[in-house]
């Protein structure tokens, strides 16, 4: 029940893989020192330099067709020397030591940017990247959502595990489909009215005490709001397209205000305070319900817990982590 992971594109063709093998042989040795970045094939479209102990981005000027540059798990401190890579569509700098988003203006065809698990404190330097569709900035030290208004084509924004306290400055992102803000310090759902195409909202492990201000998000299909401070269910009257609702790890005692949710397939409600079996009757209208989690609620103490759930909700194929027989 963890936050959904992003799915990466398939690996390159056999020839590209052969090129990458040659690249890694030239960038990795056994002495533990930083290595020079050397790419041998100027025609390569996919460059994979993971785990290369590379310290500096350099020696890429001869690349004419590169579309994907992957530099995961290295020792890079600065984004630099990329201005010639105008064909680049995907840049991955996951798990390095980058402290600033900079020197990216020339990458006008970039669609995917991943600078997760670095040392960033600010969102900046993206104004020229109007083709960006996916931005991943997980696990940095970012405290403010800002400087994204020019990214009109952005569809995925991942800001989990940062220091954000307020949802703000998203009005221009009307094409955004997935917003991930888990593991921050957010106390209120707000300033999302313009995100009319949003299908996924993940805001797990924050400080939210009330479901509110979701009226305009009529395209929402998935809401992940586990491990917050919710005591009741409300504010979902307009979200009739929901098929996944994760409210685990809150302090909710009643399954109220769910009548309008007819498309729910996944209902995750473990680690709450449901003690009355009559509450389960309130979700019997969910005819598509396939999976429920109610473990670590008081009702689980019933010796026929699973049987009661299956009788009340005959469409179930999974109860907690176990498939129904």
N, C-alpha and C positions, 0 to 999 in steps of 0.2 A: 504493500500500500504506500510505497514511497512515491515521491514526486516523479512523473514520467520522465524518462531519459530521452534526449533527442536521438534520432536515428541518423547515423552518418551515411553518406553515399557509399556505394560499393567501391571496392578497390579498383585500381587501374587495370588495364589489359596486361597480358603476359609480357609484352615488350616493355611497357612502363615499369613493371615489377623488376625486370632484369636491369633496367637503368637504375632503379632505386637501390638494388643490391650493390651495384658498383659505387653508387654514391656513399652508402653507409661504410663500405670498405675504406673509402678515402677520408671518412670523418671520425671514425672511432678507433681508438687503440686502448691499451690496457693500463695506461699510466695515470688515468684520472684527471688529466689536465683538460682545459678547454681546447676544442679542436677547430680548425679552420673550415669554413663552409665552402665546399667545392662541388659544383655540379658539372658532370662531364658531357651530358648530351644536350646541345642547344635546342633540339627539336622536341624535347620532353614536354608533355602537357600536364603530367602529374608528378610532382616532386614530393617525396616522403622522406623526411629527415628526423624522424622520431628518435629519442634516446641517443642523440649524437654528441652530447656534451659540447654543443656549439655555443659560443659566447657572443658572437657578433654576426649579424646578418650582412653578408657581403658576397662579392663575386657572382652576382646573378645577372649582370648587365647583358650577357650574351643570350639569355633566354628569350625566344621570340614567340613561343606559342603556349607558354605555361598558363594553365587555368586553375590549378590547385597547388598550393604550397603549404605543406604540413610540417610544422616545427615544434611538435609537442615534446614535452619533457626534456627541455634543454636548459641552458643557463643564460639565455638572452635577457639583457637588461634594457635594451633600447630598440624601438622600431625605427629602422633606418635603411637606406640604400634599396628602396623598393620602387623608386619613381619610374624606372624603365619597364616595369611589369604591368603595362596597361591592359594586357589580356587577362589578367588574374581575376578569377571569379570567387575563389575561396581561399581565405588565409586563416590558418590555425596556429595560434601561439599558446595553446593550453599548457598550463603548468610551466611557466618560466619565471622571470624576475622583472617583468616590465612594469614600470611605475607611471608611465604616461602614454596616452593615446596620441600619437603624433606622426607626422610625415606619411600620411595616407592619402593626401589629396589627389595624387596622380592615378590612384586605383579606381578609375571612374566606372569600371565594369564589375566591381566587387559586389557579390550578392550575399556571401556568408562570411562573417567575421567572428572568430572565437578567441577571446583573450581571457578566458576563465582561469582561475587559480593563479593570479599574478598579484601585483602590489598596487593596482590602480586605486586612486582616491577620487577620481572625477571622470565623468563622461564628457568627452570633448574630442575635437579633431575629426568629426564625422560629417561635417556639413557638405562636403563635396561628393559624398558617396550616396548619391540619390537612388542608385539601383539596389542598395542593400535590402535584403528580404529577411535575413536572420542575423541577430546579434546576440552573442552569448558572453556575458560578463560575470559568470558565477564566481563566488568566493573571492571577492576582492575586498576593498575597504571603502567602497562607494557609499556616500551618505545622502546623496541627492539625485533624483531623477531629473536630468536637464539636458539641453543641447541636442534634442532629438527631433525637433520640429521639421527639419528638412527631409527627414526620411519617410517620405509619403508612401513608399512601397513596402515598408517594413511589415512583416507578417508574424515574426516570432521575436519576442524580447525576453531574455532570460537574465534576471538580476537576483537570483537566489543567493542566500548566504552573504549578504553585505551588511551595511549599517543604515539602511533606509528607514526613515520614520514616517514619511508622508508620501502618499500616492499623488503625484502632481506632474504637470507639464507633459501630458499625453494627448492633449486635444487634437493635435495635428495628425495623429496616427490612426486615421479612420480605416485603414486596411489591416490593422493589427488583428490577428486571429488567435494568438497564444501569448499570454502574459504570465510569467513565472516570477513570483516575489516571495517565495518561501524563505523562512529562516532570516527574517529581518526584525525590525522593531516597530512595525506598523500597528497602530491602534485603531484605525478607522478606515472603512471602505468609502472612498470618495474620489471625485474628479475623474470618473471613468465614463461619464455620460456620452462622450463622443465616440466611444469604441463600439460602434454599432455592429461591427462584423466579428467581434470577439466570440470565439467558440470555447476557449479554454482559459479559465482563471484559476491559478494555483497560488494560494497565499497561506500555506501551511506554516505552523510554528511561528506565529506572530503574537500580537496582543489584542486581537479584535474581540470585542464583547457583544457586537450586534451585527446582524445581517441587514444591510441597508444600501440604498442608492444603486440598485441593480436593475431598476425598471427599464432603462433604455437598452440593456444588453439582451435583447430578445433572441439572439442567435446562440446564446450560451448552451453548450452541450455538456461541458464538464466543469464542475466546481470542486476544488480541493481546498478545504478550509479547516483541516484537522489541527489539533493541538493549538487551540486558541482559548478564548475565555467565554465562549458562547454558553448561554443558559437557556436559550429557547430558539425555535425555528420561526423565521418571519422573512418578509421581504422578497419572496421568490414567486410572487403572483404572476409576474410577466415572463418568467423564464421557463416557458412550457416545452422547450426543446431539450431540456436537460435529460441526459441518459446516464450520467455518472455524478453521484453526489457523495462526497467524502466529508463527513463531519465527526470523524473519530477524535477521541481525546479531548472532548469538551466537558461541559457539566450540564447536559441537557436531560431533562426528566420526562418530557412529553413529545410525541411525534405529531405536533400540530402544524397546521397551515401547509399541508402537502397535497391537498386534494387535486390541485391543478396539474400536478406532475404525473402525467400518464405514460411517459416514455422512459421512465427510469429502468435501467437494466442492472446497474451496480449501485448498491446502497451500503456505504461503509459507516458503521455507527458504533464500533467497538469503543470501550473505555468511556462510556457515558453513564447516566444514572437512570436508565429505564428499569423500573421495578414492577410495573403493572402490565400483565399480559394483554390487557385491553388496549394498550397503546399499539400493539401489533396490528390490531384490526384497522387502524387508521391508514395503513399502507396496503390494504388488500386490493385496492383499486389499481395498483401497479401491476398490470397483467403481463408485462414484459420482464418483470424482475427475475434476474438469473442468479445474482450473487448478493448475499447480505453478510455483514459482519456485526454480530451483537455480543461477541465474547467480551468478558470483563464489564458487563452490565449485571445488575442484580438478577435479572431473569435467567441468566446462565446457570444460576444455582439450582434451578428446577431439574430434577432427575430425567425428565423427558423433554429437555430443552430443544433438542434437534427435531424431535417428532412434532412438537407443538408448532415450531416454525414451518416445517414442511406442510403440515395440515392447513395452517393459515395462509401459506403462500405456496400453492402447489406448483407454480412455474419455476421454483428454485432448482438450480443445478449445483449450487455450491453454498454451504453454510460455513462461515469463517474460512479456515484454510482447507477444509475437507469437502470433497465432492459428494453430492447426494447420491445414494444408491437407489 
